[in-house]
Amino acid sequence: MWLRAVLGAILTAMGLGQLVSWPAMADILAAYRIGPAVVLPWMAAVLILAELAGGLWLLTRPRSCALTPVWIYTGVAVTWAGLAVQAFARDLPVDNCGCFGRFLTQRLGWFVLVQDALLLIYAGVLLRATRKARARAAAATSAR
């Protein structure tokens, strides 16, 4: 339960930081060189909406057994990790990883990659714990 609340708070903070940084988000994502400039605002919008929806869901309903917010969290974590890994592998100069928009900026390096790896590990832990909780709930319901 506490992991869902903590990760929900982090995801919500990421979404809020990026939302407040909206004018800069396309430029932040442009540093990753992942596509044409016209696509970047759409990608930023999808990330922000996913972070806010998933984060608020995890934060406000930490005892829920719903898989949807866990999959949203996982998708966001995979997206940011994928952006970081491909930019790092291509030796791109990314001055601001963008996770929190213009706030808490970090240059892309090993430390950001470790943070992204932790987010992916937490996603796996969340998925496993949620599936176990759902199985326990189903078993309890069928035992009645």
DSSP file (Angstrom, degrees, kcal/mol; ACC not computed):
  #  RESIDUE AA STRUCTURE BP1 BP2  ACC     N-H-->O    O-->H-N    N-H-->O    O-->H-N    TCO  KAPPA ALPHA  PHI   PSI    X-CA   Y-CA   Z-CA
    1    1 A M     >        0   0    0      0, 0.0     4,-1.9     0, 0.0     5,-0.2   0.000 360.0 360.0 360.0 -45.6    0.0    0.0    0.0
    2    2 A W  H  >  +     0   0    0      1,-0.2     4,-2.7     2,-0.2     5,-0.2   0.867 360.0  55.4 -65.1 -35.0    2.7    2.5    0.9
    3    3 A L  H  > S+     0   0    0      1,-0.2     4,-2.8     2,-0.2     5,-0.3   0.904 106.6  50.8 -63.8 -40.6    4.6    1.9   -2.3
    4    4 A R  H  > S+     0   0    0      1,-0.2     4,-2.1     2,-0.2    -1,-0.2   0.909 112.7  46.5 -61.8 -41.8    1.5    2.7   -4.3
    5    5 A A  H  X S+     0   0    0     -4,-1.9     4,-2.2     2,-0.2    -2,-0.2   0.917 114.6  46.1 -68.1 -43.3    1.1    6.0   -2.4
    6    6 A V  H  X S+     0   0    0     -4,-2.7     4,-2.3     2,-0.2    -2,-0.2   0.942 116.0  44.4 -65.6 -47.5    4.7    7.0   -2.7
    7    7 A L  H  X S+     0   0    0     -4,-2.8     4,-2.8     1,-0.2    -1,-0.2   0.856 111.6  54.8 -66.9 -33.4    4.9    6.2   -6.4
    8    8 A G  H  X S+     0   0    0     -4,-2.1     4,-2.4    -5,-0.3    -1,-0.2   0.902 108.4  48.6 -63.1 -40.5    1.6    7.9   -6.9
    9    9 A A  H  X S+     0   0    0     -4,-2.2     4,-2.5     2,-0.2    -2,-0.2   0.911 112.9  47.4 -65.3 -42.4    3.0   11.0   -5.2
   10   10 A I  H  X S+     0   0    0     -4,-2.3     4,-2.4     2,-0.2    -2,-0.2   0.937 113.5  47.3 -64.1 -46.5    6.1   10.9   -7.4
   11   11 A L  H  X S+     0   0    0     -4,-2.8     4,-2.4     1,-0.2    -2,-0.2   0.894 113.0  49.0 -63.2 -40.5    4.1   10.4  -10.6
   12   12 A T  H  X S+     0   0    0     -4,-2.4     4,-2.8     2,-0.2    -1,-0.2   0.914 110.7  50.4 -65.1 -42.7    1.7   13.2   -9.7
   13   13 A A  H  X S+     0   0    0     -4,-2.5     4,-2.6     2,-0.2    -2,-0.2   0.891 110.1  50.9 -62.6 -39.0    4.6   15.5   -8.9
   14   14 A M  H  X S+     0   0    0     -4,-2.4     4,-2.4     2,-0.2     5,-0.2   0.950 112.1  46.4 -61.3 -48.7    6.2   14.7  -12.3
   15   15 A G  H  X S+     0   0    0     -4,-2.4     4,-2.4     1,-0.2    -2,-0.2   0.906 114.2  47.2 -61.7 -42.8    2.9   15.4  -14.1
   16   16 A L  H  X S+     0   0    0     -4,-2.8     4,-2.6     2,-0.2     5,-0.2   0.918 111.6  50.7 -66.4 -42.9    2.4   18.7  -12.2
   17   17 A G  H  X S+     0   0    0     -4,-2.6     4,-1.1    -5,-0.2    85,-0.6   0.899 114.3  44.4 -61.0 -40.3    6.0   19.8  -12.8
   18   18 A Q  H  < S+     0   0    0     -4,-2.4     7,-0.2    81,-0.2    -1,-0.2   0.868 111.2  53.4 -72.1 -36.5    5.7   19.1  -16.5
   19   19 A L  H >< S+     0   0    0     -4,-2.4     3,-1.4     1,-0.2    -2,-0.2   0.928 110.5  46.2 -63.7 -44.4    2.2   20.7  -16.8
   20   20 A V  H 3< S+     0   0    0     -4,-2.6    -1,-0.2     1,-0.3    -2,-0.2   0.798 114.9  49.2 -66.5 -27.3    3.6   23.9  -15.2
   21   21 A S  T >X S+     0   0    0     -4,-1.1     3,-2.4    -5,-0.2     4,-1.0   0.187  74.5 129.3 -93.3  15.3    6.5   23.6  -17.6
   22   22 A W  H X>  +     0   0    0     -3,-1.4     3,-0.9     1,-0.3     4,-0.6   0.816  65.8  56.0 -44.7 -46.8    4.3   23.1  -20.6
   23   23 A P  H 34 S+     0   0    0      0, 0.0    -1,-0.3     0, 0.0     4,-0.3   0.791 114.7  40.5 -60.4 -24.3    5.9   25.8  -22.8
   24   24 A A  H <> S+     0   0    0     -3,-2.4     4,-2.4    -6,-0.2     3,-0.2   0.574  90.6  89.1 -97.2 -10.9    9.3   24.1  -22.4
   25   25 A M  H <X S+     0   0    0     -4,-1.0     4,-2.6    -3,-0.9     5,-0.2   0.860  84.9  52.1 -63.1 -38.5    8.3   20.5  -22.7
   26   26 A A  H  X S+     0   0    0     -4,-0.6     4,-1.7     1,-0.2    -1,-0.2   0.910 112.8  46.6 -63.3 -40.3    8.6   20.2  -26.5
   27   27 A D  H  > S+     0   0    0     -4,-0.3     4,-1.0    -3,-0.2    -2,-0.2   0.884 110.9  52.4 -67.9 -37.9   12.2   21.6  -26.2
   28   28 A I  H >< S+     0   0    0     -4,-2.4     3,-0.7     1,-0.2     4,-0.3   0.940 113.3  43.4 -62.2 -46.6   13.0   19.3  -23.3
   29   29 A L  H >< S+     0   0    0     -4,-2.6     3,-1.5     1,-0.2     5,-0.4   0.795 102.5  68.5 -69.5 -27.5   11.8   16.2  -25.3
   30   30 A A  H >< S+     0   0    0     -4,-1.7     3,-1.6     1,-0.3    -1,-0.2   0.808  86.7  67.9 -61.8 -28.9   13.6   17.5  -28.4
   31   31 A A  T << S+     0   0    0     -4,-1.0    -1,-0.3    -3,-0.7    -2,-0.2   0.768  93.5  58.8 -62.1 -24.0   17.0   16.9  -26.7
   32   32 A Y  T <  S-     0   0    0     -3,-1.5    -1,-0.3    -4,-0.3    -2,-0.2   0.614  97.8-143.7 -80.5 -12.4   16.2   13.1  -27.0
   33   33 A R    <   +     0   0    0     -3,-1.6    -3,-0.1    -4,-0.3    -2,-0.1   0.934  49.5 141.8  49.1  59.0   15.9   13.4  -30.8
   34   34 A I        -     0   0    0     -5,-0.4    -1,-0.1     1,-0.2    -4,-0.1   0.516  62.8 -25.8-107.5  -7.5   13.1   10.9  -31.0
   35   35 A G  S    S-     0   0    0     -5,-0.1    -1,-0.2     0, 0.0    -2,-0.1  -0.986  86.6 -41.3 176.9-179.4   11.0   12.4  -33.8
   36   36 A P    >>  -     0   0    0      0, 0.0     3,-1.7     0, 0.0     4,-0.8  -0.286  54.0-114.7 -66.5 151.6    9.8   15.4  -35.6
   37   37 A A  T 34 S+     0   0    0      1,-0.3     3,-0.4     2,-0.2    -7,-0.1   0.783 112.4  64.9 -57.4 -30.4    9.1   18.6  -33.7
   38   38 A V  T 34 S+     0   0    0      1,-0.2     4,-0.4     2,-0.2    -1,-0.3   0.770 101.9  49.8 -67.0 -24.9    5.4   18.5  -34.5
   39   39 A V  T <> S+     0   0    0     -3,-1.7     4,-2.3     1,-0.2     3,-0.4   0.750  92.4  77.5 -83.3 -26.6    5.0   15.2  -32.6
   40   40 A L  H  X S+     0   0    0     -4,-0.8     4,-2.7    -3,-0.4     5,-0.2   0.854  89.9  51.2 -61.6 -41.8    6.7   16.4  -29.4
   41   41 A P  H  > S+     0   0    0      0, 0.0     4,-2.3     0, 0.0    -1,-0.2   0.888 112.1  49.5 -62.1 -34.6    3.9   18.5  -27.9
   42   42 A W  H  > S+     0   0    0     -4,-0.4     4,-2.4    -3,-0.4    -2,-0.2   0.909 111.1  48.4 -68.1 -41.7    1.6   15.5  -28.4
   43   43 A M  H  X S+     0   0    0     -4,-2.3     4,-2.5     1,-0.2    -1,-0.2   0.921 111.7  50.0 -63.2 -42.9    4.0   13.2  -26.7
   44   44 A A  H  X S+     0   0    0     -4,-2.7     4,-2.7     1,-0.2    -2,-0.2   0.912 110.3  50.5 -61.2 -42.4    4.4   15.7  -23.8
   45   45 A A  H  X S+     0   0    0     -4,-2.3     4,-2.6     2,-0.2     5,-0.2   0.914 110.9  48.0 -63.5 -43.0    0.6   15.9  -23.5
   46   46 A V  H  X S+     0   0    0     -4,-2.4     4,-2.5     2,-0.2     5,-0.2   0.924 113.1  48.4 -64.3 -44.1    0.2   12.1  -23.4
   47   47 A L  H  X S+     0   0    0     -4,-2.5     4,-2.9     2,-0.2     5,-0.2   0.936 113.0  47.6 -60.4 -47.1    3.0   11.8  -20.8
   48   48 A I  H  X S+     0   0    0     -4,-2.7     4,-2.6     1,-0.2     5,-0.2   0.936 113.8  46.4 -62.0 -47.7    1.5   14.6  -18.6
   49   49 A L  H  X S+     0   0    0     -4,-2.6     4,-2.8     1,-0.2     5,-0.3   0.910 114.3  48.0 -62.4 -41.8   -2.0   13.2  -18.7
   50   50 A A  H  X S+     0   0    0     -4,-2.5     4,-2.8    -5,-0.2     5,-0.4   0.926 112.5  48.8 -65.0 -44.0   -0.8    9.6  -18.0
   51   51 A E  H  X S+     0   0    0     -4,-2.9     4,-2.4    -5,-0.2     5,-0.3   0.921 115.3  43.7 -62.6 -43.9    1.3   10.8  -15.1
   52   52 A L  H  X S+     0   0    0     -4,-2.6     4,-2.4    -5,-0.2     5,-0.3   0.930 117.4  44.7 -68.3 -44.6   -1.5   12.8  -13.6
   53   53 A A  H  X S+     0   0    0     -4,-2.8     4,-1.9    -5,-0.2    -2,-0.2   0.959 120.7  38.8 -64.8 -50.9   -4.1   10.1  -14.1
   54   54 A G  H  X S+     0   0    0     -4,-2.8     4,-2.5    -5,-0.3     5,-0.2   0.909 117.9  49.3 -66.6 -42.5   -2.0    7.2  -12.9
   55   55 A G  H  X S+     0   0    0     -4,-2.4     4,-2.5    -5,-0.4   -43,-0.2   0.927 112.6  45.5 -64.6 -46.5   -0.4    9.2  -10.1
   56   56 A L  H  X S+     0   0    0     -4,-2.4     4,-2.7    -5,-0.3     5,-0.2   0.882 112.8  52.0 -65.8 -37.0   -3.6   10.6   -8.6
   57   57 A W  H  X S+     0   0    0     -4,-1.9     4,-1.8    -5,-0.3    -2,-0.2   0.946 113.7  42.8 -63.3 -48.4   -5.2    7.2   -8.9
   58   58 A L  H  < S+     0   0    0     -4,-2.5    -2,-0.2     1,-0.2    -1,-0.2   0.882 117.5  48.1 -64.6 -37.5   -2.4    5.5   -7.0
   59   59 A L  H  < S+     0   0    0     -4,-2.5    -2,-0.2    -5,-0.2    -1,-0.2   0.898 117.6  38.0 -71.6 -41.9   -2.2    8.3   -4.5
   60   60 A T  H  < S+     0   0    0     -4,-2.7    -1,-0.2     1,-0.2    -2,-0.2   0.687 126.6  34.6 -87.4 -17.9   -5.9    8.5   -3.7
   61   61 A R    ><  +     0   0    0     -4,-1.8     3,-1.6    -5,-0.2    -1,-0.2  -0.466  64.7 155.1-132.1  63.0   -6.7    4.8   -3.8
   62   62 A P  T 3  S+     0   0    0      0, 0.0   -58,-0.2     0, 0.0    -1,-0.1   0.719  75.4  52.8 -66.8 -20.2   -3.6    3.1   -2.4
   63   63 A R  T 3  S+     0   0    0     -3,-0.1    -5,-0.1   -59,-0.1   -61,-0.0   0.459  84.0 118.3 -92.3  -1.0   -5.5    0.0   -1.3
   64   64 A S    <   -     0   0    0     -3,-1.6    -3,-0.0    -7,-0.2    -7,-0.0  -0.294  56.0-152.7 -66.0 148.4   -7.1   -0.6   -4.7
   65   65 A C        +     0   0    0     68,-0.1     2,-0.2    69,-0.1    -1,-0.1   0.190  50.9 133.8-102.2  13.6   -6.4   -3.8   -6.6
   66   66 A A        -     0   0    0      1,-0.1     4,-0.4     2,-0.0    -2,-0.0  -0.432  44.7-159.0 -68.9 135.2   -7.0   -2.1   -9.9
   67   67 A L  S  > S+     0   0    0     -2,-0.2     4,-2.7     1,-0.1     5,-0.3   0.716  76.5  81.1 -84.4 -22.6   -4.3   -2.9  -12.5
   68   68 A T  H  > S+     0   0    0      1,-0.2     4,-2.4     2,-0.2     5,-0.2   0.914  93.9  43.5 -55.3 -51.1   -5.0    0.2  -14.7
   69   69 A P  H  > S+     0   0    0      0, 0.0     4,-2.6     0, 0.0    -1,-0.2   0.843 113.3  53.7 -66.1 -28.5   -3.0    2.7  -12.7
   70   70 A V  H  > S+     0   0    0     -4,-0.4     4,-2.6    -3,-0.2    -2,-0.2   0.910 110.0  46.5 -68.9 -42.0   -0.2    0.2  -12.3
   71   71 A W  H  X S+     0   0    0     -4,-2.7     4,-2.7     2,-0.2    -1,-0.2   0.870 111.6  51.9 -67.1 -36.2    0.0   -0.3  -16.1
   72   72 A I  H  X S+     0   0    0     -4,-2.4     4,-2.4    -5,-0.3    -2,-0.2   0.953 111.3  46.9 -62.7 -48.3   -0.1    3.5  -16.5
   73   73 A Y  H  X S+     0   0    0     -4,-2.6     4,-2.7     1,-0.2    -2,-0.2   0.931 112.8  49.9 -56.5 -46.4    2.8    3.9  -14.1
   74   74 A T  H  X S+     0   0    0     -4,-2.6     4,-2.7     1,-0.2    -1,-0.2   0.907 109.9  50.6 -60.5 -43.6    4.6    1.1  -15.9
   75   75 A G  H  X S+     0   0    0     -4,-2.7     4,-2.2     2,-0.2    -1,-0.2   0.905 111.9  46.9 -61.6 -42.7    4.1    2.7  -19.3
   76   76 A V  H  X S+     0   0    0     -4,-2.4     4,-2.6     2,-0.2     5,-0.3   0.930 113.3  48.8 -64.8 -45.1    5.4    6.1  -18.0
   77   77 A A  H  X S+     0   0    0     -4,-2.7     4,-2.5     1,-0.2     5,-0.2   0.909 112.4  48.0 -61.9 -42.8    8.4    4.4  -16.4
   78   78 A V  H  X S+     0   0    0     -4,-2.7     4,-2.7    -5,-0.2    -1,-0.2   0.894 111.6  51.5 -65.0 -39.5    9.2    2.4  -19.6
   79   79 A T  H  X S+     0   0    0     -4,-2.2     4,-2.5    -5,-0.2    -2,-0.2   0.958 113.3  42.1 -62.7 -51.8    8.8    5.6  -21.7
   80   80 A W  H  X S+     0   0    0     -4,-2.6     4,-2.4     1,-0.2    -2,-0.2   0.905 116.8  48.8 -64.1 -40.4   11.2    7.7  -19.6
   81   81 A A  H  X S+     0   0    0     -4,-2.5     4,-3.0    -5,-0.3     5,-0.2   0.911 111.4  50.2 -64.9 -41.3   13.7    4.8  -19.3
   82   82 A G  H  X S+     0   0    0     -4,-2.7     4,-2.2    -5,-0.2     5,-0.3   0.911 110.7  49.1 -62.7 -42.9   13.5    4.2  -23.0
   83   83 A L  H  X S+     0   0    0     -4,-2.5     4,-1.9    -5,-0.2    -2,-0.2   0.934 114.6  45.6 -60.0 -45.8   14.2    7.9  -23.8
   84   84 A A  H  X S+     0   0    0     -4,-2.4     4,-2.8     2,-0.2     5,-0.2   0.931 113.0  48.3 -66.1 -46.5   17.1    7.9  -21.4
   85   85 A V  H  X S+     0   0    0     -4,-3.0     4,-2.8     1,-0.2     5,-0.2   0.926 113.2  46.3 -63.2 -45.5   18.7    4.7  -22.5
   86   86 A Q  H  X S+     0   0    0     -4,-2.2     4,-1.6    -5,-0.2    -1,-0.2   0.889 115.1  46.8 -67.9 -35.8   18.6    5.5  -26.2
   87   87 A A  H  <>S+     0   0    0     -4,-1.9     5,-2.8    -5,-0.3     4,-0.2   0.904 114.0  47.9 -69.4 -40.3   19.9    9.1  -25.7
   88   88 A F  H ><5S+     0   0    0     -4,-2.8     3,-1.2     1,-0.2    -2,-0.2   0.917 111.4  50.3 -64.7 -43.4   22.7    7.8  -23.4
   89   89 A A  H 3<5S+     0   0    0     -4,-2.8    -1,-0.2     1,-0.3    -2,-0.2   0.833 112.8  46.7 -64.0 -32.3   23.6    5.1  -26.0
   90   90 A R  T 3<5S-     0   0    0     -4,-1.6    -1,-0.3    -5,-0.2    -2,-0.2   0.411 111.1-124.5 -89.2   1.8   23.7    7.7  -28.7
   91   91 A D  T < 5 +     0   0    0     -3,-1.2    -3,-0.2    -4,-0.2    -2,-0.1   0.873  47.6 171.3  56.9  41.4   25.8   10.0  -26.5
   92   92 A L      < -     0   0    0     -5,-2.8     2,-1.1    -6,-0.1    -1,-0.2  -0.617  38.9-118.8 -81.2 139.8   23.2   12.8  -26.9
   93   93 A P        +     0   0    0      0, 0.0     2,-0.7     0, 0.0    -1,-0.1  -0.682  38.2 175.0 -80.7 102.1   23.8   15.9  -24.7
   94   94 A V        -     0   0    0     -2,-1.1    14,-2.8    14,-0.2     3,-0.2  -0.913   9.7-179.9-110.6 105.3   20.6   16.0  -22.6
   95   95 A D  S    S+     0   0    0     -2,-0.7     2,-0.4     1,-0.2    -1,-0.1   0.770  76.1  32.6 -76.9 -26.4   20.9   18.8  -20.0
   96   96 A N        -     0   0    0    -68,-0.2    -1,-0.2     9,-0.1    11,-0.2  -0.957  65.3-156.2-134.6 114.1   17.5   18.3  -18.4
   97   97 A C        -     0   0    0      9,-2.2    -1,-0.1    -2,-0.4    10,-0.1   0.809  32.7-139.8 -60.9 -27.5   16.1   14.8  -18.3
   98   98 A G    >   +     0   0    0      3,-0.3     3,-1.9     8,-0.1    -1,-0.1   0.428  60.5 131.0  89.0  -1.2   12.6   16.4  -18.1
   99   99 A C  T 3  S+     0   0    0      1,-0.3   -81,-0.2     5,-0.1   -82,-0.1   0.845  88.9  24.7 -56.5 -35.4   11.0   14.1  -15.6
  100  100 A F  T >  S-     0   0    0      1,-0.4     3,-1.8     3,-0.4    -1,-0.3  -0.013 109.3-124.1-117.2  27.9    9.8   17.1  -13.5
  101  101 A G  T <  S-     0   0    0     -3,-1.9    -1,-0.4     1,-0.3    -3,-0.3  -0.494  82.1 -13.2  69.0-129.1    9.7   19.6  -16.4
  102  102 A R  T 3  S+     0   0    0    -85,-0.6     3,-0.4    -2,-0.3     2,-0.3   0.471 123.7  87.5 -82.9  -2.1   11.8   22.7  -15.6
  103  103 A F  S <  S+     0   0    0     -3,-1.8    -3,-0.4     1,-0.2    -5,-0.1  -0.703  92.1   7.9-103.9 150.5   12.1   21.6  -11.9
  104  104 A L  S    S-     0   0    0     -2,-0.3    -1,-0.2     1,-0.1    -4,-0.2   0.899  86.6-164.7  49.8  47.7   14.6   19.3  -10.3
  105  105 A T        -     0   0    0     -3,-0.4     2,-0.4    -5,-0.1    -1,-0.1  -0.312  11.9-174.6 -67.2 144.4   16.6   19.2  -13.5
  106  106 A Q        -     0   0    0      3,-0.0    -9,-2.2    -2,-0.0     2,-0.2  -0.999  26.1-121.5-139.0 136.6   19.3   16.6  -14.0
  107  107 A R        -     0   0    0     -2,-0.4     2,-0.3   -11,-0.2     5,-0.3  -0.549  44.5 -99.0 -71.3 141.0   21.8   16.1  -16.7
  108  108 A L  S    S+     0   0    0    -14,-2.8     2,-0.3    -2,-0.2   -14,-0.2  -0.476  73.5 118.4 -66.2 122.3   21.4   12.7  -18.4
  109  109 A G  S  > S-     0   0    0     -2,-0.3     4,-1.9    -3,-0.0     3,-0.4  -0.879  79.1 -59.8-162.9-168.2   24.0   10.4  -16.9
  110  110 A W  H  > S+     0   0    0     -2,-0.3     4,-2.4     1,-0.2     5,-0.2   0.855 126.3  58.5 -58.5 -37.5   24.4    7.2  -15.0
  111  111 A F  H  > S+     0   0    0      1,-0.2     4,-2.2     2,-0.2    -1,-0.2   0.906 106.9  46.8 -62.8 -41.0   22.5    8.5  -12.0
  112  112 A V  H  > S+     0   0    0     -3,-0.4     4,-2.6    -5,-0.3    -1,-0.2   0.892 111.0  52.9 -66.2 -39.2   19.4    9.2  -14.1
  113  113 A L  H  X S+     0   0    0     -4,-1.9     4,-2.2     2,-0.2    -2,-0.2   0.890 109.0  49.2 -63.9 -38.3   19.7    5.7  -15.6
  114  114 A V  H  X S+     0   0    0     -4,-2.4     4,-2.3     2,-0.2    -2,-0.2   0.913 110.6  50.6 -66.1 -42.3   19.8    4.1  -12.1
  115  115 A Q  H  X S+     0   0    0     -4,-2.2     4,-2.2     1,-0.2    -2,-0.2   0.918 110.9  48.8 -60.8 -43.2   16.8    6.1  -11.1
  116  116 A D  H  X S+     0   0    0     -4,-2.6     4,-1.9     1,-0.2    -1,-0.2   0.888 109.2  52.9 -64.5 -38.3   14.9    4.9  -14.2
  117  117 A A  H  X S+     0   0    0     -4,-2.2     4,-2.3     1,-0.2    -1,-0.2   0.905 108.3  50.9 -63.1 -40.5   16.0    1.3  -13.5
  118  118 A L  H  X S+     0   0    0     -4,-2.3     4,-2.9     1,-0.2    -2,-0.2   0.908 107.3  53.0 -62.9 -41.4   14.6    1.7  -10.0
  119  119 A L  H  X S+     0   0    0     -4,-2.2     4,-1.8     1,-0.2    -1,-0.2   0.885 110.2  48.7 -61.1 -37.3   11.3    3.0  -11.4
  120  120 A L  H  X S+     0   0    0     -4,-1.9     4,-2.0     2,-0.2    -2,-0.2   0.888 110.5  50.0 -69.8 -38.7   11.1   -0.1  -13.6
  121  121 A I  H  X S+     0   0    0     -4,-2.3     4,-2.4     1,-0.2    -2,-0.2   0.926 110.3  50.6 -63.3 -43.6   11.9   -2.4  -10.7
  122  122 A Y  H  X S+     0   0    0     -4,-2.9     4,-2.9     1,-0.2    -1,-0.2   0.864 106.6  55.6 -62.0 -35.6    9.1   -0.7   -8.7
  123  123 A A  H  X S+     0   0    0     -4,-1.8     4,-2.7     2,-0.2    -1,-0.2   0.928 108.6  47.4 -61.7 -44.0    6.8   -1.2  -11.6
  124  124 A G  H  X S+     0   0    0     -4,-2.0     4,-2.5     2,-0.2    -2,-0.2   0.908 112.2  49.2 -62.6 -42.0    7.5   -4.9  -11.5
  125  125 A V  H  X S+     0   0    0     -4,-2.4     4,-2.8     2,-0.2     5,-0.2   0.922 112.0  49.1 -62.5 -44.2    6.9   -5.0   -7.7
  126  126 A L  H  X S+     0   0    0     -4,-2.9     4,-2.6     2,-0.2     5,-0.2   0.925 111.5  48.9 -61.2 -45.5    3.6   -3.1   -8.2
  127  127 A L  H  X S+     0   0    0     -4,-2.7     4,-2.3     2,-0.2    -2,-0.2   0.935 114.3  45.3 -60.6 -46.6    2.5   -5.5  -10.9
  128  128 A R  H  X S+     0   0    0     -4,-2.5     4,-2.3     1,-0.2    -2,-0.2   0.934 114.9  46.7 -63.7 -46.9    3.3   -8.5   -8.8
  129  129 A A  H  X S+     0   0    0     -4,-2.8     4,-2.4     1,-0.2    -1,-0.2   0.889 113.0  49.5 -64.2 -39.6    1.8   -7.2   -5.6
  130  130 A T  H  X S+     0   0    0     -4,-2.6     4,-2.4    -5,-0.2    -1,-0.2   0.910 110.9  49.0 -68.1 -41.2   -1.4   -6.1   -7.4
  131  131 A R  H  X S+     0   0    0     -4,-2.3     4,-2.3    -5,-0.2    -2,-0.2   0.907 112.2  48.9 -64.3 -40.5   -1.8   -9.5   -9.1
  132  132 A K  H  X S+     0   0    0     -4,-2.3     4,-2.6     2,-0.2    -2,-0.2   0.917 111.5  49.5 -63.6 -42.9   -1.3  -11.3   -5.8
  133  133 A A  H  X S+     0   0    0     -4,-2.4     4,-2.4     1,-0.2    -2,-0.2   0.894 111.0  49.8 -63.9 -39.3   -3.9   -9.0   -4.1
  134  134 A R  H  X S+     0   0    0     -4,-2.4     4,-2.5     2,-0.2    -1,-0.2   0.904 110.8  49.6 -65.7 -40.4   -6.3   -9.6   -6.9
  135  135 A A  H  X S+     0   0    0     -4,-2.3     4,-2.5     2,-0.2    -2,-0.2   0.908 111.5  48.9 -65.2 -41.2   -5.8  -13.4   -6.6
  136  136 A R  H  X S+     0   0    0     -4,-2.6     4,-2.5     2,-0.2    -2,-0.2   0.916 112.0  48.9 -63.0 -42.9   -6.3  -13.2   -2.8
  137  137 A A  H  X S+     0   0    0     -4,-2.4     4,-2.1     2,-0.2    -2,-0.2   0.903 112.2  48.3 -64.0 -41.4   -9.5  -11.2   -3.2
  138  138 A A  H  X S+     0   0    0     -4,-2.5     4,-2.4     2,-0.2    -1,-0.2   0.901 112.0  49.3 -65.4 -40.4  -10.8  -13.6   -5.8
  139  139 A A  H  X S+     0   0    0     -4,-2.5     4,-1.6     1,-0.2    -2,-0.2   0.899 111.3  49.3 -65.4 -40.1  -10.0  -16.6   -3.6
  140  140 A A  H  X S+     0   0    0     -4,-2.5     4,-0.6     1,-0.2    -1,-0.2   0.880 112.0  48.9 -66.1 -37.8  -11.8  -14.9   -0.6
  141  141 A T  H >< S+     0   0    0     -4,-2.1     3,-0.6     1,-0.2    -2,-0.2   0.904 112.7  46.5 -68.6 -41.7  -14.8  -14.2   -2.8
  142  142 A S  H 3< S+     0   0    0     -4,-2.4    -1,-0.2     1,-0.2    -2,-0.2   0.757 106.1  60.5 -73.6 -23.5  -15.1  -17.7   -4.1
  143  143 A A  H 3<        0   0    0     -4,-1.6    -1,-0.2     1,-0.3    -2,-0.2   0.685 360.0 360.0 -75.8 -18.1  -14.6  -19.2   -0.6
  144  144 A R    <<        0   0    0     -4,-0.6    -1,-0.3    -3,-0.6    -2,-0.2   0.494 360.0 360.0 -73.5 360.0  -17.7  -17.5    0.6
